[in-house]
Amino acid sequence: EQGCDNVRAKEWTPAQVAEWVRSVEGMQEDVSNLFIENEINGSELLALDRDGMKDIGVKRVGTICLLLEEIGALKEKVNKDNVTLIEHSPYCFGKILDFLRAKHLCSLGLCREPPRPSVSEHKRDMFETVVRYYFPGESSTLFMGIENMPSMPKTMG
């Protein structure tokens, strides 16, 4: 979108920042040159505020407002596209490990097939998220069963 990979905006070079500025609808060509002249990289772009815009030479109030609005939208896009971190829940991992230990004992002929983990209702969403993340696709049915597969549109990553 807009000529550059938004997810990597923090890593943009001044040339990529200038390209992004040029892609902003209604932006005058000379404004992008200010970003190159001041060697504004992606991290600096995302940190720019009204005073910073003035300091690099952006003079028109409308241009400053437009850029700040677009930078805000870019920040939202960057934050939205970042990988969602999975909570490291001792509760969930305990349930998973207990189940896997019981499955292993069963494979050795030391016990009967264990039931799927019993998860308290208020922890169910978190448990399913953790399982889907660490055991993607069909392997998650080992813990949750095939009946829970339709409720799996929550993707990680």
N, C-alpha and C positions, 0 to 999 in steps of 0.2 A: 504494500500500500504506500502510495506517495513516493515511490522510487527507491526506498530503502527498507531494510528489514527492521521494522519497529521494535521487535523484541530485543534487538541488539543495539538500540539507540544509544545506550550508555557507552558503547564502544566505537561510535562513529568518529571518523576523522573530520577535520574541518571541511574538507571537500564534500563529504557526505552530508554534513550539517548544512552546508550551502545549497546542496542539491535539494534537501528537504525544504529549506526556506523558499527556494525558487518554486517548489511544487505547491506552496500554499496559495490558494485561490485569492486573487486580488493583490498579491505581493509584487512590489516594484522590483525590477531586476537589480538595481543598485544596492538593495538591502542585503541580498545574499553575499555581495562582495564584502560587506562589513564583517560578516562572520569569518570569512577567509582571512581578511586583513588582521583581525584580532585573534586568529587561530583558535576559534571556539570549537571544542570537540563535543562529543555527545553528552558526556557527564556535565560539562559546563552549560550546555544548552538547557538541559533539564533543571539546572540550578538557577538559571537566569530569572531575575525579577525586573520590575519596572526600572529601578535605578541602574541595574546592570545593562539593560537595553540602551539607556541614555549614555552610559559610560562607553559603550562600544560604538556610539554614533548614530543610533536610531533616533531620529528627531520627531517624526510625526506621531502625535498621540494615537491616531487611528491605527497606524502600523504597529505601535507598541501593544495596543489592546488586542489586535488581531493575532499577533505573535504569541502573546501570553495565553490567549484562548487556545490556540493550536498546540502550544507546549503543554498546557493542561490536559488536552485530549490525548496527546502523545504519552504523557505520564500515565494516564489511565490505561491506555493500550498496553504499555510496557508492563504495568503492574498486573493487569488482567492476564496477560500471556505468560507470565512467569510460572514456573512449575509450582503447583500446590504442594506444600510440605505436609507430610503425613504425621499426625500426632503419634508419638511413641508411647502408647498406652500399655502400662504393665498389665492391666486387666485383659486387654485383647491378646497381647503376646502370651500371657499365662494360659488363656483358653486354647490358643493355637498350639503351644508347646505341650500342654497336657494331652490334647487330642493326638498329636503326632507321636508322643511317647506311647500312648495306648495302642495306636495303630502298629507301631513297631513291635510291641509285646505280642499283639495279635499275630503279626507275621511270623513270629518265632513259635507260635502255637501255645503261648502261655496264658492267653485269655480269649474271650469271645470278641467279636467285632464291636468296637465302641460306638455309642451313638454320637451323632454330631454334637458339637459344643452347644451347651445350653447358655444362652446369653440373656442377661436381664434386659427388659424392654427399653429402658432409658439409655442403654449402651449399644443397642442393636445397630443403629446407623453408623456409629463409629467403628464397630466391629466389622460390618460389611465393607466399609471404606478401606480399612486396613487389609482385610483379606483380599479384596479386589486389587489392591495395589501390589501386594507381595505375592499373590497367586493369581495372575491375570488369566482371563479367558475361562476355559473349561476347568482348569485346576481349582478355581474357587468353589466349584460345586462339591468338592471333597469336604469343605467346611460348612457350606450353606445349603447344599442340596439343589437339585434342578428346579424345584418349585420357587426358589428365590431368584432365579436368573432373570425373569422379566423386569424386576425392580432394579436392574443394574445399569441404568443410563449414566450414573455418576462416574465419569471417567477421570482418571488422574493423569496429569501430564500433558 
